[in-house]
C-alpha cells in the first residue's frame, strides 16, 4: 500500500515536471519579428503520458523525488525569466560611428555638441596640409616660385600629376596640395625654404593657435608621427575661419584646371572632400594613411551656425558616413 502511494506521488511529480517543461517551451518559442511584434511559433509539445514510459519505474526513492521537484522548480523559474527578459535595446546612431575620435562644435561660440576621445593624440594624415598652407602663406609671397625637384616628385602616394621640373607660383601650387592632397606639392613648398625650420614653424604655429598636442614630422602627413587631437583640429578650424578665409576658400573649390605654360603642363586638380558640392560646405580637408585610418575636417553652415565636424581614425571609406551621422544628429538639436 505504501509502495503504491509512493508510486502515485512520483507520477504526480513527474506530471508537474512535464507541465513546467511545456510552459517553458511555449514561453521560449515566443520571438520578436522584424516589426517588434510578438509572434508565437507552433512547436509540437512532447507527449505527457509519462506513466507509459519504461523509464518511470526507476524513480522509486525519496532522493529522486527531491531532485525531480528541484528540476521542476528550475524549469518554472527559467520560464519566468524568459518571459520577463527585456527586449534588446536599439543601437544609437552615434554608436555606429567608426572613428576613434570625433568632435562637433560651433567655431564662433566654441560650443561643443558631440565628442569622443577629443583630447586623444592621434595621427592626422593629410589634414597636416592645412597647417602647411598656413606657414607657406605666412613666410612666402603668393608669387614665390616653387620648383618640383626629382626627389620631391618621388613623394608617395600622389595622383595630382605634378611632375619634376615643373614650376608653380605659391598661389597655384596650394590648389593641388589642398584639393588633390598632393604630397609632392607639400614637400616642394616646405623644401623651397629651410625644411627643418618650416616644420618647426608648423608645430610652433599650432601651439600658438591652441593646438597643444600637435606635432609635425613632415609637411604632408604621410609620416605617422604627425599628431594632433580632435580638439586641436577644432581649434585649427576656428583659426582658419576667423583669420585665414583665403585658405578655406581654396578648399571650398570642387576643382581647378591649370593651362599649359612654359613652367608647367595642364592639370585638373579635383577635390577629395566628399562634401565639396554641398551648398552648406565652407571648407575642410581629408586625410588617409594606414596608421591614421581616415581623417577629415568639415566646416559647414548648419541652421545659420558655423559648425566644424572632425573625425579621426575612421574606417576605410567611412569618414563621410561618420560625418553624415554627426550632421544628422546635430540637426535634431539645433
C-alpha positions as CSV (number, residue, x, y, z in Angstrom):
1,X,0.0,0.0,0.0
2,X,2.8,2.4,1.0
3,X,4.6,1.4,-2.2
4,X,1.6,2.2,-4.3
5,X,1.3,5.6,-2.6
6,X,4.9,6.4,-3.3
7,X,4.4,5.5,-7.0
8,X,1.4,7.7,-7.3
9,X,3.3,10.6,-5.7
10,X,6.1,10.1,-8.1
11,X,3.8,10.1,-11.1
12,X,2.2,13.3,-9.9
13,X,5.7,14.9,-9.5
14,X,6.6,13.8,-13.0
15,X,3.4,15.3,-14.4
16,X,4.3,18.6,-12.7
17,X,7.7,18.5,-14.3
18,X,6.2,17.9,-17.8
19,X,3.8,20.8,-17.3
20,X,6.6,23.1,-16.3
21,X,8.6,21.9,-19.3
22,X,5.7,22.5,-21.6
23,X,5.3,26.0,-20.2
24,X,8.9,26.8,-20.7
25,X,8.8,25.6,-24.3
26,X,5.8,27.8,-25.1
27,X,7.4,30.9,-23.5
28,X,10.8,30.3,-25.1
29,X,9.1,29.9,-28.5
30,X,7.9,33.5,-28.4
31,X,10.1,35.7,-30.6
32,X,10.1,39.3,-31.8
33,X,9.5,39.8,-35.5
34,X,11.1,42.5,-37.6
35,X,8.4,45.0,-36.6
36,X,8.8,44.4,-32.9
37,X,5.6,42.4,-32.6
38,X,5.3,39.2,-30.7
39,X,4.9,36.0,-32.8
40,X,4.3,32.5,-31.3
41,X,5.9,29.7,-33.2
42,X,3.8,26.5,-33.3
43,X,6.2,23.9,-31.7
44,X,4.7,20.5,-31.1
45,X,4.6,19.6,-27.4
46,X,6.1,16.3,-26.1
47,X,3.8,13.5,-25.0
48,X,2.6,13.8,-21.4
49,X,1.8,10.1,-21.0
50,X,4.6,9.6,-18.5
51,X,3.1,6.5,-16.9
52,X,3.6,4.6,-20.1
53,X,7.3,5.4,-20.2
54,X,9.5,2.5,-19.3
55,X,11.9,4.9,-17.5
56,X,9.2,5.8,-14.9
57,X,9.9,2.7,-12.9
58,X,13.4,3.9,-11.9
59,X,12.0,6.9,-9.9
60,X,11.4,4.9,-6.8
61,X,13.2,6.7,-4.0
62,X,12.8,9.8,-1.8
63,X,16.1,11.2,-3.2
64,X,14.7,11.0,-6.8
65,X,11.5,12.8,-5.7
66,X,13.5,15.7,-4.3
67,X,15.7,16.0,-7.4
68,X,12.5,15.8,-9.6
69,X,10.9,18.7,-7.7
70,X,14.1,20.8,-7.9
71,X,14.2,20.2,-11.7
72,X,10.6,21.3,-12.0
73,X,11.1,24.5,-10.0
74,X,14.2,25.3,-12.1
75,X,12.1,24.9,-15.3
76,X,9.4,27.2,-14.0
77,X,11.9,29.8,-12.9
78,X,13.7,29.7,-16.3
79,X,10.3,30.2,-18.0
80,X,9.5,33.2,-15.8
81,X,12.9,34.7,-16.5
82,X,12.5,34.3,-20.3
83,X,9.0,35.9,-20.2
84,X,10.3,38.9,-18.3
85,X,13.6,39.4,-20.2
86,X,13.9,42.9,-21.6
87,X,13.9,43.3,-25.4
88,X,17.3,44.2,-27.0
89,X,17.9,47.9,-26.9
90,X,18.2,49.7,-30.3
91,X,21.6,50.9,-31.3
92,X,22.0,54.7,-31.1
93,X,23.3,56.4,-34.3
94,X,26.4,57.8,-32.6
95,X,27.4,54.2,-31.6
96,X,27.6,53.3,-35.3
97,X,30.5,55.8,-35.9
98,X,33.7,54.0,-36.6
99,X,36.0,57.0,-35.8
100,X,38.3,56.6,-32.8
101,X,37.8,60.2,-32.0
102,X,35.4,62.9,-33.2
103,X,34.2,66.4,-32.2
104,X,31.4,68.6,-33.4
105,X,31.5,72.2,-32.3
106,X,30.5,75.8,-33.2
107,X,33.6,77.6,-34.5
108,X,32.3,81.0,-33.5
109,X,31.0,80.3,-30.0
110,X,33.2,77.3,-29.1
111,X,30.2,75.3,-28.0
112,X,30.7,71.6,-28.4
113,X,27.8,69.3,-29.2
114,X,29.3,65.8,-29.5
115,X,32.7,64.4,-28.8
116,X,34.5,61.1,-28.4
117,X,38.2,60.9,-27.2
118,X,38.5,64.5,-28.4
119,X,41.7,65.0,-26.4
120,X,43.4,61.8,-27.5
121,X,46.5,62.4,-29.7
122,X,46.2,60.6,-33.0
123,X,47.8,60.6,-36.4
124,X,46.3,63.4,-38.5
125,X,47.4,62.3,-42.0
126,X,46.8,64.9,-44.8
127,X,44.9,67.4,-42.5
128,X,48.5,68.4,-41.9
129,X,48.5,70.2,-45.2
130,X,46.2,72.9,-43.8
131,X,49.0,73.9,-41.4
132,X,51.5,73.7,-44.3
133,X,49.3,76.2,-46.2
134,X,49.2,78.5,-43.2
135,X,53.0,78.6,-42.8
136,X,53.7,78.9,-46.5
137,X,51.3,81.8,-46.7
138,X,53.0,83.4,-43.7
139,X,56.6,83.2,-44.9
140,X,56.3,83.3,-48.7
141,X,54.8,85.6,-51.2
142,X,51.8,84.4,-53.4
143,X,54.1,84.8,-56.4
144,X,57.0,82.9,-54.9
145,X,58.2,80.2,-57.4
146,X,58.1,76.6,-56.2
147,X,60.0,74.2,-58.4
148,X,59.4,70.5,-58.3
149,X,62.7,68.6,-57.9
150,X,63.3,64.9,-58.7
151,X,63.4,63.9,-55.1
152,X,60.2,65.8,-54.3
153,X,58.4,64.2,-57.2
154,X,59.1,60.8,-55.6
155,X,56.9,61.6,-52.6
156,X,54.4,58.7,-52.5
157,X,51.5,58.4,-52.9
158,X,50.4,61.2,-55.3
159,X,47.8,61.3,-58.0
160,X,47.9,65.0,-58.8
161,X,50.0,64.7,-61.9
162,X,52.5,67.3,-60.7
163,X,55.9,66.4,-62.2
164,X,59.6,67.0,-61.6
165,X,60.8,70.1,-63.4
166,X,57.5,72.0,-63.2
167,X,57.4,75.4,-61.6
168,X,54.4,77.0,-59.9
169,X,53.7,80.2,-58.0
170,X,52.7,79.5,-54.4
171,X,49.2,80.6,-55.1
172,X,48.9,78.0,-57.8
173,X,50.5,75.0,-56.0
174,X,48.3,75.4,-53.0
175,X,45.4,74.0,-55.1
176,X,46.9,70.6,-55.8
177,X,48.0,70.4,-52.2
178,X,44.7,71.3,-50.6
179,X,42.3,69.9,-53.2
180,X,44.0,66.8,-54.6
181,X,46.0,66.3,-51.4
182,X,49.3,66.3,-53.4
183,X,52.2,65.1,-51.2
184,X,54.6,66.3,-53.9
185,X,53.2,69.9,-53.6
186,X,53.5,69.8,-49.8
187,X,57.2,68.6,-50.0
188,X,58.1,71.2,-52.6
189,X,56.6,74.0,-50.6
190,X,58.4,73.1,-47.4
191,X,61.7,72.4,-49.3
192,X,61.6,75.8,-51.1
193,X,62.9,77.2,-47.9
194,X,64.6,75.6,-44.9
195,X,62.6,72.4,-44.5
196,X,63.6,71.8,-40.9
197,X,62.7,75.4,-39.9
198,X,59.5,75.1,-41.9
199,X,58.4,72.1,-39.8
200,X,59.4,73.8,-36.6
201,X,57.2,76.7,-37.6
202,X,54.3,74.3,-38.3
203,X,54.4,73.0,-34.7
204,X,55.0,76.3,-33.0
205,X,52.2,78.0,-35.0
206,X,49.9,75.1,-34.0
207,X,50.7,75.6,-30.3
208,X,50.2,79.4,-30.7
209,X,46.6,78.9,-32.0
210,X,45.6,76.5,-29.3
211,X,46.8,73.1,-30.5
212,X,49.0,71.8,-27.6
213,X,49.1,68.2,-28.8
214,X,50.0,68.9,-32.4
215,X,53.4,67.9,-33.8
216,X,54.5,67.7,-37.4
217,X,57.3,65.5,-38.7
218,X,56.6,66.3,-42.4
219,X,54.6,68.8,-44.3
220,X,52.3,66.2,-46.0
221,X,51.0,63.9,-43.2
222,X,52.5,60.7,-44.7
223,X,54.6,60.4,-41.6
224,X,52.6,58.7,-38.9
225,X,54.3,61.0,-36.3
226,X,52.2,63.9,-37.5
227,X,49.9,64.0,-34.5
228,X,47.1,66.1,-33.0
229,X,43.8,65.6,-31.1
230,X,40.3,66.3,-32.5
231,X,40.2,69.3,-30.2
232,X,43.4,70.6,-31.8
233,X,41.8,70.3,-35.2
234,X,38.7,72.1,-33.8
235,X,41.0,75.0,-32.8
236,X,42.6,74.9,-36.3
237,X,39.1,75.2,-37.8
238,X,38.4,78.2,-35.6
239,X,41.6,79.9,-36.6
240,X,41.1,79.2,-40.4
241,X,37.6,80.6,-40.2
242,X,38.5,83.7,-38.3
243,X,41.9,84.5,-39.7
244,X,42.6,82.6,-42.9
245,X,39.4,82.6,-45.0
246,X,41.7,82.6,-48.1
247,X,42.8,79.0,-47.3
248,X,39.2,77.8,-46.7
249,X,38.2,79.4,-50.0
250,X,40.7,77.2,-51.8
251,X,39.4,74.0,-50.0
252,X,35.8,75.0,-51.0
253,X,36.6,74.7,-54.7
254,X,35.5,71.4,-56.3
255,X,38.4,71.6,-58.7
256,X,40.6,73.8,-60.8
257,X,42.1,73.5,-64.3
258,X,45.6,74.9,-65.0
259,X,46.6,75.6,-68.5
260,X,49.8,74.6,-70.1
261,X,52.5,77.3,-69.7
262,X,56.3,77.4,-70.1
263,X,56.6,76.5,-66.5
264,X,54.2,73.5,-66.2
265,X,51.7,71.3,-68.0
266,X,47.9,71.4,-68.0
267,X,46.3,69.8,-64.9
268,X,42.9,69.2,-63.5
269,X,43.1,69.3,-59.7
270,X,39.9,67.9,-58.2
271,X,38.9,68.0,-54.5
272,X,39.0,64.8,-52.5
273,X,36.4,66.1,-50.0
274,X,33.1,64.3,-50.1
275,X,31.1,67.3,-49.1
276,X,32.6,69.8,-51.5
277,X,29.4,70.0,-53.6
278,X,27.2,70.5,-50.6
279,X,25.9,74.1,-50.6
280,X,26.5,74.3,-46.8
281,X,30.2,73.4,-47.2
282,X,32.6,76.2,-46.1
283,X,35.8,74.3,-46.3
284,X,37.9,71.4,-44.9
285,X,40.4,68.7,-45.6
286,X,40.6,64.9,-45.9
287,X,43.4,62.6,-44.8
288,X,44.1,58.9,-45.1
289,X,47.1,56.7,-44.1
290,X,47.4,53.2,-42.8
291,X,48.3,54.4,-39.3
292,X,45.7,57.2,-39.2
293,X,42.9,55.5,-40.9
294,X,40.6,58.1,-42.4
295,X,40.6,61.6,-41.0
296,X,38.5,64.7,-42.1
297,X,37.7,68.2,-41.1
298,X,34.4,69.5,-42.5
299,X,33.2,73.0,-41.8
300,X,29.5,73.6,-42.7
301,X,26.8,76.2,-42.1
302,X,24.0,74.3,-40.3
303,X,20.9,76.3,-39.4
304,X,22.9,79.6,-39.6
305,X,25.6,78.2,-37.3
306,X,29.2,77.6,-38.5
307,X,29.9,74.0,-37.3
308,X,33.2,72.1,-37.5
309,X,32.9,68.3,-37.8
310,X,36.2,66.4,-37.1
311,X,36.6,62.6,-37.4
312,X,39.9,60.8,-36.8
313,X,40.6,57.1,-37.1
314,X,37.5,56.3,-39.2
315,X,37.4,53.0,-41.0
316,X,38.4,52.8,-44.7
317,X,35.7,54.5,-46.7
318,X,33.8,55.5,-43.5
319,X,34.8,59.2,-42.9
320,X,31.8,60.5,-45.0
321,X,29.4,58.1,-43.3
322,X,30.7,59.0,-39.8
323,X,30.4,62.7,-40.6
324,X,26.9,62.3,-42.0
325,X,25.7,60.7,-38.8
326,X,27.1,63.6,-36.8
327,X,25.4,66.1,-39.2
328,X,22.0,64.3,-38.9
329,X,22.3,64.1,-35.1
330,X,23.2,67.8,-34.8
331,X,20.3,68.8,-37.0
332,X,18.0,67.2,-34.4
333,X,19.1,69.6,-31.6
334,X,19.9,73.0,-33.3
